[in-house]
Amino acid sequence: MVLISKYIVPRGYVGITIFPFIFLKNYNLKTNAILVNHERIHLRQQLEMLVVPFYVFYCVEFLIRLIVMKNWHQAYRRISFEQEAYRNEKDLNYLKSRPFYSFLSYL
């Protein structure tokens, strides 16, 4: 389910997925198929990892990358979950053929 909330989405971002919802910063973004697909990829990742472990793994990976890279944006873009979502967001049929646990190939 896609919801609109400028308060839940962190500054500097246009969307965030918190299972089972996709939050977008404004209503116009709802028609952005690539953005919505990116967030749906995150929904699938969260579901595969039974939600809570996804957030733990995501945060730990981000913190490790932040320590190593010392750059917030670079660390964020190097998270395996984000790499999968960014590389496949333009393929609107990706989720139909996506292998189970495919984010592991981005580690």
C-alpha atoms as one frame of an Amber mdcrd trajectory, in Angstrom:
protein
   0.000   0.000   0.000   1.384   3.397  -0.990   0.813   6.245   1.471   1.804
   9.908   1.353   3.608  11.462   4.317   6.209  14.189   4.178   6.867  13.632
   7.884   7.789   9.921   7.766  10.105  10.198   4.747  13.521  11.457   5.920
  14.859  14.738   4.581  16.816  14.212   1.373  14.767  11.163   0.329  11.511
  10.862  -1.614  10.343   7.480  -0.362  10.804   4.879   2.337   9.444   1.388
   2.768   8.365   0.260   6.215   6.679  -3.091   5.822   3.940  -3.331   4.651
   3.749   0.301   3.536   5.512   2.469   1.000   5.633   6.091   2.139   6.233
   8.806  -0.452   7.016  12.448   0.248   4.224  13.839  -1.962   1.238  12.663
  -3.977   2.826  13.324  -7.393   5.449  10.646  -6.715   2.726   7.990  -6.690
   2.773   8.023 -10.503   6.564   7.533 -10.662   6.636   3.869 -11.693  10.414
   3.553 -11.254  10.345   4.909  -7.691   7.392   2.725  -6.725   9.137  -0.312
  -8.261  12.301   0.497  -6.271  10.275   0.551  -3.063   8.427  -2.656  -3.986
  11.791  -4.377  -4.371  12.469  -3.348  -0.762   9.097  -4.795   0.275  10.089
  -8.144  -1.242  13.478  -8.021   0.493  11.811  -7.281   3.815   9.335 -10.105
   3.363  12.092 -12.589   2.452  14.019 -11.755   5.604  10.929 -11.791   7.823
  10.958  -7.997   8.270  12.849  -7.409  11.557  16.091  -9.150  10.487  15.992
  -7.038   7.325  16.162  -3.815   9.358  18.925  -5.181  11.585  21.003  -6.313
   8.605  20.310  -3.052   6.732  21.424  -0.889   9.675  24.513  -2.960  10.472
  25.607  -2.979   6.845  25.044   0.768   6.590  27.030   1.480   9.761  29.956
  -0.671   8.628  30.007   1.023   5.228  29.730   4.457   6.849  32.729   3.743
   9.080  34.758   2.506   6.115  33.684   5.143   3.570  33.126   8.093   5.921
  30.447   9.368   3.547  26.714   9.016   4.280  25.552   8.981   0.644  28.219
   6.538  -0.558  27.560   4.216   2.383  23.809   4.289   1.668  24.299   3.551
  -2.048  26.619   0.603  -1.268  24.103  -1.244   0.945  23.385  -4.541  -0.811
  19.615  -4.004  -0.612  19.934  -0.568  -2.206  22.238  -1.834  -4.933  19.700
  -4.458  -5.952  16.850  -1.944  -5.885  18.734   0.736  -7.851  20.050  -1.702
 -10.476  16.615  -3.161 -11.132  14.211  -0.275 -10.490  13.759   0.461 -14.214
  12.785  -3.137 -14.972   9.106  -3.014 -14.070   8.865  -6.804 -14.511  11.841
  -7.559 -12.266   9.805  -8.784  -9.308   8.048 -11.358 -11.485  11.336 -13.143
 -12.223  13.432 -12.159  -9.212  15.197 -15.090  -7.577  14.732 -15.649  -3.862
  17.410 -13.856  -1.780  18.899 -12.233  -4.881  20.227  -9.285  -2.828  22.967
 -11.629  -1.572  24.667 -11.408  -4.955  25.272  -7.700  -4.243  27.313  -8.312
  -1.072
